[in-house]
Amino acid sequence: MELENVKNYGDLVEFFNEREFRDYNEEFREFNVSKLYKIRLKEIDRFPESVAEWSWYRKELKEIGQNVIYYLLYTKEFDKFCFMRQVGDPFKFTCDKNRTQNLPTETRLSLLNKLKGLKYKDDIFNETLENLFDVKEIVKKFFEEYKGIIKRLSKDITIEKVNPELYAQVLMDRIIFLYFLQTKGVLDKKYLSDRYSGKDKDINYYINFLRPLFFDVLNKEHDMSKEVIIKDVDFGKVPYLNGGLFREKDFENESIKIKNDGWKDVFDLLNKYEWVVEEQKGDSTVLTPAILGHIYEKSVIAATQKETGSYYTPEEITNYISMNTIYPYITDRINEKFGTKYRYIYDELLKKKDQKKDHGRREIEMIRFLYFDVLKKLTILDNACGSGAFLVAALYVLIPIYRTCSKILAEKDKENFKKELEEIANMNTVEYYIKRTIITNNLYGVDIQEGAVEICKLRLWLSMVSDVDKNNIEPLPNIDYNIMCGNSLIGFVEAPIDEQFGLFELEKIEPEQRTLTEPKEYQARMEIKTVKEIMRTKGMFVNEYKKTKNSKQAEELKKNIENINEKFRPVLNEKLLREFRDKKIKIEKEELEKLNPFHWGFEFYDVFDPEKPAEERGFDVVIGNPPYGNILSEIEKEIIHSTYKYSTTSEIASPFIEKSQSILKNTGNFSFIITFAITFSKELSKSRELIFNSFEKASLYNFDRDKCRIFSSMSQSVSILVCYNKNKEKHNGIFSSILYREMPDLYKLKTENTTNFLLGNRGFVSIKEKHRLPKLGEKINVDILEKLLRFDKTIDYTINKSGKKLWIRTSGNYWYNAWDREPYKSTKIKPIFINQEYYDIILLLFNSSLFYFWFRIFGDGRDTNSDIYMTIPVLDEKIISSKTLLLKKMREKFLNDLFSKFDSERNRFLTSKVKWHIDLIDLVLGKLYGLSYTEISHILNYDYQVRKGNNLKSPIKEVFTYLVFLNETEERRNSEKELIEFFDTQIIDSLVYEIYFDELKTNLINLVSPYLADISSLISSSEKLNAIKEVYDNLIHDKEILNLINEIKSHKWVKIIENE
């Protein structure tokens, strides 16, 4: 049964049954898709049309719980189906019978192939279901063809001084933009390809059609209600777009020639795919503007990815980071101004009307302040903006806040909102006005790659196009001075302008060059006498340039702005060069220019206006995904070493943190998705110190490279860093999550304060010293660490060169091992020497989940670093000496078991096959360290996704489960002491002795087992407690069992172990 043949609900159930989906629940219409997760089938009246409606269904899915993480939505006619997932983007996969056959070839094939591979998976996740939402396949296929088209087109281009492939890229950027316009109906559906196929072979498509279309039609004002005809070429009704995309570049002169032949291949490729301009619709079967980001990653960066350390960030992450910096920032400003205690301003203040409550006078005052004094003045920067993923996300985070404020103020505060209403009336739609305002007022980006900057601007323009009325399209805003190319790490932040340059530099600029030609609207010419005036004038020009829709005025303004830039950027660079040389940095002028310094106060004058108080200068929010790795050039390392106080030069993300802190306004927030080394690397200790001392609170959320890889093209773990409220008096510390083994719900992440658990070489240290930052996440992890730290000696104390040799593996991932003999030859295996009296306990500890727990918290998830294991607390000698016999037996039996699972062909131990034995070791160790049964259970289940969880064997597993339950609450701990004591000291201890001491020759395991009840399937606490009490009653009335326990406890070795 194929999905396209489904005609009723019975057919739909058959569709899943044929693919071996299991355990159908008729009441909830659910199937198991894997060991852990389910899909629910849900009939809906119609498919959503808006992003908000789709988001509502996704929210509903998240609230179901019960491991239901997928929906299949379908219409009652069974003609439309949509698979939806709880976590991840894209979040839906749509199949519409009525249009499948009419889809472009590649879109249709991708859809059908994905459905074909769908089946049940006996694993934690179902990869075939996740594959439905994966855009890699369609992106990869498109990119491979796209790459070929660029090469093909470049061969037909004749151009001077510019790489033909670079110009082919410029042309394709423009053409793809127009393809998105075609899908909106702004242009005919196949406007470009039809104009090409209808051309006379003697007429050159580029010279006679594309050039005039770009530069004379799309970039020049004209009557859009009439057809445009230039030199007898009819362009039809085409809009004036402005914005710079179709502005003629310096090298685009009439000498450029492009043959006709290659255009057919271009349009054949583009026509094979479905293009949808709305990024937020989240469907995996179409190409949205996000494709430009993927193309950028692959074409601009792929060849040098190791050098740039850049990766395209998925929408789910950009949305999360944007929301978790922007929302708190604007909420804090309201609370600060009005003394309120809002947590979620959108729900608590703005959406009040939706809750059938009207806004009072004070609330209107708040909303007016929010709109005019916070939103319209808000500055958001991505200082490694790439193709614009974060800025697009920030745009969509701000839109609903702007929209709701506008609606409320238009109704309740008309007088104060009058000017805004007039401006909105002059725009295409309210939505267009909001987007234009956000893009020109709020968003800033810098990137070292010029290609990235162009695509970033392209995506922001496309976001505006998605909401326009196709019959009344507005010119695009000029954002050349919002999104800029430069080196974010090198250049001045700000300084008093006159002090920085002095009269000497000003005199270098000829008087006639200080006289700037203004647009006619300004009425007069202005003689500039100081550098500060030039800066102020430039700022004024930039603001007018952003606002104007007039192409001629835009050209005049840009000319004046560039005139200032050309004169003053070299002056700034000269000043910077002198400063570097004063610091003994050996650098030539040409080297500095090649680094492309970016001078923040000069380029973004409105953000760093020197006439503002110092605390008001800088960005309100900084977000992004800076590059990672040891990729700085030698000269950049020298500069950063000499000019940055808190940065290492071995990891480029470190100076990005320091730079972001320096360009952030007081009370500002910043957030990066960043290298996972931010947690464990001692080289980044100073970066963490800066974060700790600069912000009220910081949070780190950590994601493992395997099952929650955020970037499909990388193989390293990553962290999300969020820093709140710069330079507040209070510093609450850096909070961290665990290192997640699989992708969690980003909105339910848990963190704990790391301040008291910063691990140095010899123990725990202050933030000022070199340290590793723990990945804590939950209170129970803190509780366990605190109990371990009650023991003041560490493994370091047990090391002795004349001690007994123990071999350890120096790297691991899911498992760590230690042996009493060399298991095989490897550079990853090394010996250490342990004092005899500690030998058994240390060897068991190295193989335990407790050791794994310590390493996951403090390590990099792979390497067995000596400074980490040396600091693990060890039991007191008194405890160890009394347990020597037991520990020796445990070590011998465990190693026999482990060596029996050695794969000699691949030189590896199948440690997962002895997890039950590791759990038994942890049960004993946990009790000796004083951990509660809840805490021991937590250790046994740590990273259960890869380590199998609690794998204890019966009957110990059942009794252990009873003890965990009985110890869960203080009430049960107090009321059920008798049960706890019996199951713990009489049953568990006796079973452990029986397992390890063959000399006992008892049979307690077989006698106890028949009485034990499985309580895992019982729902209520009272049911579980009654079942445990019944087991207890049966056991204490079985004389044979009691006699055996007594026999075990009376053994001379057991008496020594129990200090009797």
N, C-alpha and C positions, 0 to 999 in steps of 0.2 A: 504493500500500500504506500503510494507516494502522497505527499502532502497536497499536491495539485489535484489528486483524485478523491480527496476526503469530501464527503457530501453530508455527513451527519456525525453525531457524537460517537456512535458506535465505530464508525470508520476511524475517528481520531484515536480512540482507545486502541484499535487494531494497529494503527501507525506506530504507537509506542510499544505495543506487545511484540511486533515483528522485529523491533530493534532491541529486544530483550530487556527493556526497562522493567523494574521489579516492584512487587508489593503494592499493587494498585489499591488505593483507598477510595472507595466509591463515594463515601460521605463528603470528603474534602476534595475529591477529584485530583488526587495526587499520585505521582509515581516517584519511586526512588531512582535517581539518576546515577548515584554512586553509593559507596558504603555509608557516607555521612549526609549527603544532601538530596533535596527533593525538588520537583517541579510541580506547580499547581496549574491546572487548566481552568481558565476563567472566560466565560462568555460575556461580551460587552455589546451594547446596542450599535455603537459606531466607533470607528477609529478616531482617536484624538487628532485635532488639527493644529493645536498650538503646543509650544514647548511646555507651557504651564500644565496642560492636561497630561502630557506624557510624564511630567515630573510627579504629578499627583499619584499616578499608578505606581511609579517607582517607590514613592514614599510608602504607599500602602503595602507593597511587597516587603519592604524593610520591616514593617511593623508586624508581619505575620508571625515571625519567629519559627520555632519548631523545625529548624534546619531547612526551611523552604527558602531557597535563594534564587529560584527562577519562576517566572510566569510564562505560560503560553496563552496570550490573549487571542480570542477569535470572535468573529461576528456570527450572529445566529444563522446567517446565510451560508456560513462556512466558505466565504470567498476571500477573506483576509485573515492572516495569521501574523502574530508578532511574538517572538521569543524575547523575553526581557530578563536581565539579570540585576541582582541587588547591588553588586559592587563592580566598578570598572566602566570604562568608556572606550568605544561606543557601548551603550547599554541596551540596544535593541537590534533585532534582526527581523526584517519585515518581508513577508511574502504575500503579494496581492495577485490572485489568480487572473484578475481582469487585465493586469498590465504586464505580467511576467513575460508573455510572448513578444510584447512590444518593446521590451527593455533593450538598450544597447547590448551588443554581443557579450562583451567582457563582464558586464554587470550580471547578465542572466546566467552565464556559465559559472561565475563565482557563487551565486546564490544556490544553483542546483547541486554543485559539487559539495558544498558544505552540508546541505541537507542529506545528501547521499551517505556521508560518512558518520551520521549520527547513530550512536548506540550506547547501551549501558556500559559503565566502566567499574570494575571491581577495585576501586582505588578511592582515595579521599576526594579527589576532584575528577570531574568528567571532562577530559580534554576535548572530546568530540563536540560537546555542548559549548564549551568555552570558545572553540574554534569558530562557531557561528558569529561571534562578536569580534573576531580578530581581523583587523584591516591589513595585516602584514602581507597577506597573499595578494590582495588587489593592488596594494601600494607597490609591492615589489615588482609585480608584472607591469604596472603602469610605468614605474621608474625605468625599468630595463628598456622598455620601448621608447620612453621619453628621452633617455640618454642617447639612444640611436638616432632619434629625430634631431637632437641638438647637433650631433656630429654630421648628420646628413645635410641639415640646413646650412651649417657653417661652411661646408664645401662649396655651396652656391654663392657665398657672400664674398664680395670684393670690397675691402675696407682698409684704410691706412691707419697706422699707429695703434690700432686696437685689435686684440685677439678676436677673430671671427666667432669663436665659440662663446665669448663673453657677449658679443652683440646678439648672437642667436638666443642666448638666455634672456637678454633684455626684451627681445621681440616676443619670446614665448611667455614671459611674465604678462605682457600687455594682452596677448591673445587669450591666455587663460582667464584673465580678468573679464574680457569681453564674452568668453564662453559662459561665465556665470551670469552676465547681463542677459545673455540669450535665454537662459533658463527662467529668468524673472519676467521675460516678455518685453524687456526694455528694448531689445533688438529682436528681430525675427529669429526663430528657433535655430536656423542654420544660416544666419546672416553672412558670416565670414566664408564658409565653404561654398555656399550658393553663389556668392559674388565671384569666387575664384572659378568655379566650374562654368560660369557664364561668360568668362572673359575670352576675348579674341586672343589667339595665341601670339599675335604680334604686339599685343598691349602688355606691358610689364606690370604684374600684380602689385609688386612692392612700390614701384615708382608712381604708378598711376592710381593706385587705390589705397594701399596701407599708409604710405607717407602722408598724403593729404588727409586721410581719415584720422590718423593720430594727431597731427600737428595743426591742421586747419579746421577740423570739424570738432573733434572731441575736446580740443584744448582752447577753442575760441568761441566767444559768445555769439549766439545766433538765435533766430526765431525757431524754437523747437517744435512749433506747431506746423511748420512747413518743411517740405523736403529740401535737402541741401544738395545743390548742384555746383560742382567746381570743374571748370574746363571740360564741360560736357559729360562729366561723370556724375551720375545720380546716386547719392549716398542714402537716400531715403530720409525718414524722420529719425534723426540721431541726436542724442542729448549732448549738451555741453557739460563736461565733467570736471575740468579744472584739476586742482590737487597735485600736479607735478608729475603724475604717472605718464601723461602724454605730452609733457613739455619736452621740447627738443633738447637733447644733451649736447655738450660742447662738440663732441666728435661726430654728431649726426648731420653731416653736410650732404650736399647733393651728389657728391662723388661716389657715395655708396651704391653698389649695384648688387642685386640679388636675382638669380635666375628663377624662372617660373616653375621649373619642374618639381622642386622639393616641396612645394606647398600642398600638393595632393597627399603626400605621406603625412604631413602635419595634420591635415583635417581628417584623414582616414583614422589616425590614432585617436584624436580627441572625440570623434563621433562614436567611437566604440564604447564610451563610458557615459554614465549618468552623472550629471553635475548638479549639485544642490548648494545654493549659496548660504543657507542657514546653517551655521556651524552647530548650533545648539540642539538640532533635531536628533543627533546621536545615533544614526543608523549606520550599520557596518557594511551596507551593500552599495553605498554611493560615494562619490568623491565630493568632499566639501572643501572650503578654503584651508582646512587643516592639512590637506594634501600638499599645500605649498610648504608647510613646515617639514613634512617628510621629505619632499624633494630637496629642500635646503640641506637637511641633515645628510642626505645621501650624496647629493651632487657637489655641494660646496665643501662638505666636511669629510665625507666617507673616506676619501683618499688620504686624508691627513688626520684622521680622528684621534690617533694616539698623540699627535702633536697638540691638537686644540683642546682635547678633553671635553668636547661639547656633545650634548645629547638632546634630542627633541623630547620635551616633557609631555606626557599624556594629559588629556583634559581633566581627568579626575583629580590629579595632583595640583594642577594650576588653579582649579576651582577651590580646592580645599585651602591652599595657601593664601589665595586672594581673600576668601571669606574670613579666614582666621587672623588676618592682619587689618583689613579694612573695617569690618564690622566693629571689632573692639576699639579701633581708633576713634571712629565717629561716636560710638557710645560713650567713651571716656570724655569726649569734648562736651557732650550734653550734660553728663553727670557733673563735670567740673564747673560748668557755667551755672547750672540750676540747682546743684546740691541734691540731685536725684540719685537713685541707686539702680538704674536700669542695667540689665544684663544682656537682653536681646532687644535692641531698640526697635527693630523692624516689627517684631511681634507685639512688644509691650506698648509702644507709642504710635507707630504709624498705622498698624492694622486695627486700631481700636474701633474704627467705624465698621469694619467687617464683623466685629463682635457685637454689633448693634448698640454701640455706645458712642455718643457724640464727643467730639474734641472740645474741651473747654478753652477759655481765653489763654490760660497759662500754657496749655499744650500747643495752641496755635503759635504762641510766641516761641516755644521750643522748636517747632517745625520750621518756622521762619528763620530762626537762627541756624538750624541744621542745614537748610537749603542755601542761604546766602553766605553764611560765615564759615560753614564747614565744607559742604559738598562743592560749592563753586570755587573754593580756594584750595581744595584738596590736591596734593601733588603726590603722584605714585610713580616710582621709578623701577625699571628693571635695568640694572647696569651691565647685564650680559644678555641682552634681549633676544638674541638669535632671531628666529622667524616670527616672534611676537606672541607665542603661546600664552605667556603670563599676562601680557597687556590686554589681549583679547578676553582672557578670563576675568581680569579686573573690570573691564568694560561691562561684562554681563553681570557681575556682582553689583555694580553701581546702578545699572538701569532700573531695577525695581524700586530702589530707594528714591532715585530722582523722580520716577513716574508717580509714586505714591505721594511724595511731597508736593509735586506739581498739582496733582488732582485735588488734594486737600486745600492748598493755598488758593487755587483758582476758585474754589467754592467758598472758602471761609475768610480769605484775606485778600480780596480782589484789589483793594487800593494799593497795598504794598507789592502786589504781584502783577500790577498793571503793565509795567515795562516788559516783563517776561512774557506775558500773554501776547503783547504786540509782536515780539520777536518770534514766538511760536506760530503766530498767524502768518508770518512771512515765510514759513518753512513748509516743506512737503507734508510732514505729519509731526505729531508730538514726539513720537518715537525717534524720528530723524533728528529733531531738535535736541533731544536728550543725548543721543549718540554723538552728535557733532560737538555738543558742549563738553562731554566727557573726554572725547579724543583730543580736543584742542586745549582744554583747561586742565585736565587731571592727569593725563598719561604722558610719560617720558621714557625714552629708551636709548641706550647706548650699546653699541657692539663694535668689536674690532673688525668684523667682516662686513665689507660694503654690501655684498650680496644679501647677507642676512637683514641688513637695514632696509633694503629695497623690498624684500618680501614681507617684513614686518609692517611697513607702510601699506603694502598691497592688502594684507589681511585686514587691517583696520578700515581701509576704504571699503573692502567687500562687506564688512560687518554693517556698514551704513546702507549699502545697496540692498541688503536683504529686507529692509523695511520700507523702501520707497514705493510710491505710486508710479507704476510704469509710464503713466501718461503725464507725469509732472515731476520728473527727476531733478533733484537739486545738484548744483556743483559740489564737488568734493572739497573738503577743507585742505588748506596748505599745512602740512605737518612736517616739513623738512627740518624745522628747528625744534620739534618735539622728539623725533626719532633720528639720532645722529650716529655717525661713524667716528670711532676714536678709541683710544686705549684707556679704559676706565681706571687702571691702576696707576697711571703716570700722568701727572699734571697738577696744577694748583686746585685746591678746593675753593678757598676764598681768602681774601686779604683786603685791607683798606686800599682802594684802588690808587689814590694819589701817593700813598706811602710806597706802594709796590713799584710804581713806575718812576715817580718823581718827574720834575720838569725836564730832565735830560732826555728821557725817552720821548716825552711829548714834543720836544723841539725837533726830534728826528722826523716827525711827520710834517710835511710841507703845509703851509697855510691853506693852499688851494685844495689839499686833500682833506683838510679838516672841515671844508664847506660841503655839506651833503645836499644833494639834490633831492628834495622831497616831492612826493606826489602832489599834483595840482591842488588837491583838496586841502592841503595844509596852508595854502595862500602865500607863504613866504619862504625865504631861504634863511638858514640859521648858521651863525658863526659859532663854532664850538671852541671853547678856550681851555677846557680841562678834560683829562681822561675820563673822569667821573661823568661829565656831561655826554661824552661819546658813548659810554656804556649805557647811560639812561636813554639816550636817543636810540641806540640799537634796540634796547628793550621795547621802546615804544613802537619802532618799526616792526619788530617781530610780532607784537600783539596785533597790530593792524594787518599784518600779512596773514596771520591765522584767520582773521575775521573776514577778510575781503573775498567776494565772489567774482570780482571784476578782474579778468585776466590781464588787462593792461596795467592796472594798478598793482596787481601782484608782481608783475615783471619789474616795475619800477622800484617797488619796495625791496624785492629780492636783490636787485642791483645795488641798492644802498647798503643793505645788510652785508652783502659779500664784499663790498668796498671796505667796510669797517673790518671785516674778518681778515681780509688780505693784508691789511696794514698792521693789525694788532696781534694776530696769532704768532707771527715771527717775533714780535717784541716780547710776548709772553714766553715763547720758547727760549729766547736769549736769556731772559731773567732766570728761567729754570736751569738752563745750561750753567750759568754762573753759580747758582746754588749747589748744583751737583759737583762742580769742580771745587767749590769751597769745602765740600765733604770728601775730597780726594777721590771722587769717582772719575775714572778715565773714560771719557766719552766725547766723541766728535759731534759737531753740529749735524752732520748728515745722518749719523747714527740715531740721534735724538729725533730728527724729523721722520726717520723710517719707523720709529716706535709709535708715531702718531699720537703725541700727548693730547689729553683732553682736559681742558681747563674749565672746571665746573661753573665757577662764578661768572666766567665770561660767556660761556655757551648758553647757560640757563640763568640769565640775569634776573628774571622774575622770581626765581626760587632763592637766589643768593643775594638779592638786592642789598647792597651795603648800608642803605639808609634804614633798613629794618633793624630792630634790636637783635643782638647775636642769637638769642634763644628762639627767634622766629625764623632764622635762616636755615635752609635745608629742606629735605623732602619729608613729608609726613609718613610715607610708607615706602619701604624698599623691598621688592620681592624678586625672585628669580631662581635660576639654575646655573650658578657659575661653573666654569670649567673645573675639572679635577685633575690631579696628578702632578708629577714633577716635570712640568712642561715650560717653565719660564726660561727664557734665554739667559745666557751668562750675564749680559749687561743688565737685563731686568732684575736678575738676582742681586747684583751689586747695588742697584738703585734701591730695591726694597730693603735689603739688609741695612742700608745707611739711612733710609728715610722713614721706615716703618718701625714702630716700637714693639708691636705685639705679634708680628708675623714671622712664620718660617718661610724660607725660600724653596723648600723641597715639596711644597704642596700649594698650588696656585689658589686654591679655595681660601687659604689663610689670609693673604692680603686682600682678597675680596671681602672678607668679613670686616677687616679693619677699615677698609675704604668705605664700606657701607655704613659703618658706625659713624665715621667722620662726616659723611654727607647727609646724615639723618638729623632731622630737627629734634630738639628736646621734646619729650613725650611721644616721639615717633615709634613706630613698630617696624620690625623687619623680619623677613622669613626667606630662607633658602631651602631648596632640596640640594643636599650637599654630600660630599664624600663621607662614608661611614667612619673614616679615620678621625672625624671630629670627636668621636667618643673615646677611642682607645689609644690614639697616637700621642705619645709624650711630646712629640715635636709640635703638637698643636696645643700644648698646655697654656701658652701665652694667649692664644686666641680665646680659649675658654676663660682665662682670667679677665680678658677684656669684656667678654660677654657678661660674666658674673658681676663685674664692677660697674657696668654701663646701663644695666636694665633692671627694672623692678622684678621681672621674672623671665626666665627662658625655659623653653621645653624642647626636648630632642626625642623624635619618634624614629625608631630604627627598624629597617626592613632587610631581611636576609636575601641574598642574591639568588637563591634557588627557586622557592615556590611563591615568592612575592616580588619577583623582579619588576621594578617599576619601568625600566627602560629595556625594551626587547633587544636592543643592539649592544648591551653591555653585560658584563658578567661579574660585577662587584656589588656588594651590599651598599645601601645608601641610607641617609638620615634626612629627616625634615627638621630644620631648626626654626623655631619661632621665638622672637624676642619682643617683649612688651615694655613700653614706657621707658624710653631712654632718659637717663639722668634724673630719675626720681630718687628721693632721699632713701627710700627703702630698697633693699636688695634681698629678695627672698631666695635666690639661688637658681641653679640649673636643675630642672626636673627631667627625668628620662623615662622612656618606656623600656620594655624588654626588647630583645632583638626578635622581631616577629618572624616565625618560620613560614607562615602563609599570610596572604594579604588580608588584613583585618578590615572591619568597618572603620573608616577614617574618623568618623564622628563619635566613636566609642573607645578611643585610645586612653589608656591609663598611664599615669606617670607618678614617680615619687622623687622627693628631693634628694639630690646626690651629695649635698654639702659635706656630710659626715663620713662619706665613703669614697673619697678620692684616693686611689691606690698609688703610692710611691714605691720606690725600690725596697724599702724596709718596712712598709706598713702604711697606715693612712696619714695623709698630710693635708696641709691647707692649700687653697686655690693658687697661692703664689709659688708653690713648688711644682716641679715636674710630676705629672700624675697621669693615671688612666681614670676616665670617668665611667662609673658603673651604669649598666643598662638595667634599671630596677623595675619599673612598671607597676608592681603591685606591692601592697603593704606586707603581704606574707613574705616576699623576698627580703624586705628590710628586717622583718622579725627573725628570719632564719640567719641573716648575716649577723645581727646583734647577738644571737645565741652562740654562733661560732666564735665571735670575737671575745666571748667571756674567757676563752682559753688564750693565755698570753704567749705561749710558744708557737712557733710556726715551723714549716718544713725546713726552712733555712737552718733552724737550730739542730735539726737531725742530721744534716750533711756532715760527713766526716771522711776525709781522703783515705783513712785506713779502715773505713767501715765496709759493709757488705755491698757487693755490686748489684745494682738494679737497673734494668734497661727500660727506657721510655721511648715513645714515638714523639718526635718533635713537631708533628703536624697532625691535624685531624679535622673532622667536620662533624659527623654524627657521633663518632666514638673516639675515645682516648684509651690507650692501653699502656700497661707496664708489665714486665715479666721478670722472673728470677733467673733467666738465662737469655742469651742472645737468640732471638727467634729466626732471624735471617739477616743477610748482609744488606744494609741500606744506609744511605747518607742521612735518612730521616730517623734513624735509630741511634741513640747514644746512651752510654752508661752514666749513672750517678752513684754515689757511695753513701750509704745510710748507716747510721749507728745501729748495731745489732738489735737493741731493745725496741727500736722503732720500725724495724724492717717490715714486719708483717702488716702493721697498720698502714704504713705509707704505701706499700704495694696495693693493698685493698683500696685505699683512698684514690690512688691514681686510676683505678679501673671503675670507680663508682660514678653514679649519677650526681653525687654531691660534688665531686671534682668537676664534672661536666657543667654543673650549675655555676660553680665559681668561675669557670673559664668563659661561659656564655655571658656572664655579667661583666667581667673585666677584660676579656680578650677580643680578638678580631674574628672569632668564630672559626679559626683555622689553626693558627700556630700555637704550639705549646711553649709560650715564652717563659723563661726561667724566673723572671721577676714576678710573674703572676703566681706560678705554683710555689715558689719559695715563701710567699706570704700567706699561704693557706694555714689557718690555725690547726694545731694538732692537739690530741687529747693529753691530759696530764699523765705523767709517768706512773702515778699511783693507779689510775684507771687501767692503763695499758698493762701494767705488771700483773694485775689480778685477772686480766682477760687473755694473757699470753697464750694459753693452751687453745682457747677457742679461736683466736686470731690466726694461729699457726695452722690449725685444721681448715679454717675457711680459706686461707691462702692456697694451701695444697690442693684442696678439692676444686676450687675455682680455676686454678691454672691447668689442672688436668682436663677440666671441662673445656676451657678456652682453647688449649692446644689440640683438642680433638676436633675443633671446628676450623682448623687451619687449611686454607686453600693453597696448596704448594705450587700449583700451576701459575697462579697470579700473585704469589707472595703476599697474602693478606689473610687476616682473621675475619671470620664471619661472626663478628661480635654480636650481632642482633640475635643470633641463635642461642646465646647464653644470657639474654636480657633478664630471664627469670632469676638467674643466679646473681646478676648485678643488683637486682631489686632486693634480694635477700641480704646481700652485703649492705645495701643502703638502709634496710630495716634495722640491722644490728648497729651500724654506724650512727644512724639517726637517734636511736635510743641512747647510745653512749654520749652523744653530743647534747642530749637533753632536748631534742626536738619533739614537738607534739606529734600525734599520729596524723593530724591534718597537715602539718608541715612535711612529715615524711612522705605522705601521699603526694604532696605537691612536688617533691623531689623526684619521686618515682615517675610521675606523669609529665615532668618538665620536657617541653618540646615533643609531646606525644606524637605529633605529626610525622616525626622521623625516627623516634626511638621507641615506638610501640606502646608507650604508656605503662601502666601497672601490669606487669607480666608474671606476678607471683603465682606459684602453683597451688592447687588445692591440697590440703584444707587451709593453709596459711592465708591464702587470698581472701577466703570468706571471713575468717576471724579478723584479719586486718581491716576489712570493710566494716565489720561491727565496731571496731575500736575507733575508726575514723568517724563514724556516725555518732557514737557515744560521746566523743570529745568535741563535737562541732559547736555546741553551745555551753555556756557557763552553767545554765540550769541543769542540763544533762550531766555535766561533769560533777556537779555537786550531788545530784539525786541518785546517780547510778554508779557511785564509787565502787560498790561491791562487784558489780558486773565488770567494770573496767579493770579492777585489780585481778579478777579471776582470768579474764581473757588475755590480759597482758602478761602477767607473771607466771600463771599456771599453764596456760595453753600455748601461747606464742613462744615463750622462752623454752618450754619443754620440747616443742616441735623443732625449734632451731637446734637444740642440743642433740636430738635424735638424728637429725640430718647429718650433722658434722661428726658425731662420735659413734663410729661403727661399733665400738666396744659395748655400747649400751644394749644392743640387740633387743630393743623394745619395738612395739608395734602400735605406737600411739596414733600415728597418721591414719591407719586403717580403721582404728576404733572410733576416732573422732568424726571422720568424714560423713558417715551415714546420718548423723544428727544435724549437720549444718544445713541451714536454709539460705537460699539466694534472696537477698533483700533488694537487689537492684531494680527489680520490676515493680516493687511496691511503691505506691505513690505517696501516701501520707506518712508523717513521722510516727504517728501512733501505731500504724500497721508495722512499721519497721521495728519499733521498740518492742512491741508484743512478740514479734517473731524471734527477736534476739533473746528475750526473756524465756521463751519456750525452749530455745536451744540450751540456754544456761541451766534451766531446770532439768533437762534430760541429761546433761553432762554431769552435773553434781550428784545425780542419783545413780550414776553408773559406777559401781564400785571398782570394776576392772580398770576403768579410765583413771579413777582417783588413785588406785594402787600403783598404776604405771607412772603417773606423775610423781608420786612419792618416791618411787624407785629411781626415776631420773634425777630428782632433786637430791637424793641421798648419795649419788655417786661422788666419789672423792674429788674428781676434776670439777664437777659442777659446783660443789661446795666452795672450792677455791675461787672459781669464777664469780660466785655470788657472795664472796667475802664471808663465808660462814666457817 
